[in-house]
Amino acid sequence: MKNFFIENIRKYGPISKDTEDLLIPYIQHCNKSKGDHLLKKGQINGGVYILEKGILRFYYENNQKEITTWFCSENMVAFSSSFFFHIPSFENIQVLEDSSVYYIAGDTLNKLYKENEQINTIGRKLSEEYCFEFEHRVASLQTQTALERYEYLMEQSPEIFQRVSLGYIASYLAVSQETLSRIRRQYASNS
């Protein structure tokens, strides 16, 4: 029987039978309810998560305001950047729908990086993907209009608009809900 976690990380590199056997005892599963958190600000290390079912929201808190930075849905790998440095997290990872999550604890994965070259390579490729996505996100906030960011989100993840509240989407796009309403009308009239 195929392991959900392993099948989803294979896209980052080959996994031999020996590596699979090394990983399997450490892969854990949990069901989380809407509103639960996988990681809260101040917690250390978390883990690497892959959603079998559900959606996650990454957010920061600033002056009692929540700022959404990322969404993660089925078959996507999720983790906090604090995972790499074993420092308290600056962000929160919240479950937006009842979810099924597979994960490996951060301490365990860091240990496995040292023991197994294939796992180390997969970790490096995950880090590279994270850096690429982060760079794209920063560039889009600095160089694209709100409408362009909205169009990109519609193109890349249209299901987000059916599954996530407009308040979280507005925060992610760095606009007010009123501006998001205007953008949605403009987008609809252009389509």
N, C-alpha and C positions, 0 to 999 in steps of 0.2 A: 504494500500500500504506500502511495506517495505521501510525503510529508508536505503540508501546505507551506510552511515557512521555508523549507529547503527549496521547493520548486520555485518560489518567488525570488530567492536570492541567486538562483542559477543564472539569471540574466546578467549578473555581474561577474561571472567567471565559472569555470568548471569546478565540479565538486565530485571527488572520487568517492567510492564506497567507504573507504577508511575515514575520510573527512565527514561523510554523512553519519557514520557510526559514532564519531567523536561529538558531533553536534546534537544528535537526537536526545540524549539524556538531559540536555540543558534547555531545550525548547519547552516553553510553558504556554499555557492557554488560559484565557480568562474571558468571561462575559462581563461586559460593563453596561450599565444603564445610562440612558440619556441624562446628561448633567454631571456624571462622574468625571473624575480627572485621572489620567494616566501619570501625570507629572504636575506638581505645583511649584510655583516660585519658591526657591530656597531649598528644594530637595536636591540631593546629589545623585547624579549618574543615571537614574532611570534605566533605560534599556533601549534596545532596537525593537520596534514594533512593526507588525504587518497586519493590516486589517483584512479579515476574511469577509466581514460584513460590517457596515457602518461608515461613519464619517467623523473625523477629528478636526478640531479647530485649535490652532496655535495662537496664543495671544499674550501680550504684556499688559501690565497695569501701570498707568501713569496718571497721577493726580485723581485717583478714584475713577478713572476712565479705562475701559478695556480697549486695546488696540489689536485687532486681528491681523496676523501676519501671514497665515498659511492655512490651507485646508488639505486634508489627506483623506482619501477614500479607498475603497476596496483594492487590494493587491499592491498598494503603495507602501513603501518603507518609510517609517516615521521615527524620528529621534530628535532630541534637543542637542544643540551645539555644545552645551555644557557637558554632555556625555564624553566628549573627546578629552576634556581637561580635568575631569573629576572635580568640578567646582559646583557650588550651588546654582541651580537653574535661574535664569532671569525671566524665563517664560513659563507659561502654563500650557498643558495639552489637555483639552477637554473633549469629552465624548458628546457628540451632538445627536446621535441616534443610538438606540440599543445596539450594541456592537459585540462582535466576536473578534478577539485579538490574540495573535500569537506573538511571542516575544522571547528574547534572551536578555537576561540582566546584564547591565553594563560591565560590572566587575568581572563577570564570567567571560564576556566577549573579549575584554581587554586581555585576559589571561590566555584565551584561545588564539588571539592574534600572535602571541609570542610562541605558541606551540605548533602552529600549523600555517604553512605558507599559503595554501588556498584560501583559508579564512582571512588571513592578513591581506591578500590581494583583493578579496571581495570588500573588506573594510575600506581599503584605499579607494576602490572604485565608487563605493557609496559616498565617501568623503568628497571625491571629485565631483560627483553629481550634485551633492549638496552645495558645494562652492559655485558651480555653474548656475544652479537655480537661484542661489542667493544673489549672485552678481546680476543676473537677469532681473530679479525683483527690484534691486536697488536702482538699476538703470531705468527700469520702466517708471518708477516713482519720480525720477529726476528728469526724464526726457519725454515721456509720453503724456498726452492729455488724458483726462479722466475718461473720456469717450474711448480713446485707444486702449486704455487698460481694461475697460468694460468689454470691448470687442474681443480682446485677447482672451479674457476669462471665458466669454461665451464660446469662443472657438475651441479652447483647450478643455474646458470642464463645464459643458452646458448643464449637466445634471445638478451642479451646485445650486442653480437658481430654483430648482424644485425642492431641494433638501435642506437649505440653509436660510436662516432669516435674513431679510433685507438689511437689517441693522448690522449684522456681521459682515455682509457683503460690502456695504457702504464703508465700514471701517477698513476692510481689506483694501478697497480701492482708494482709501484716503480721501473720502468725500463725505459730506453730510447726507442724511437720508433724503432731504429735499433735492439735493443735487443729483443723487442717484435716480430719483423719480424723473427728473428732467432728462437725464441721460437715457433712461429706458424709453421715454417717449420719442426722443430723437433717434435712437437706434431703430425703433419700430417703424418710424416714418421713412427711414433710409432703406429698410429691408423690402 
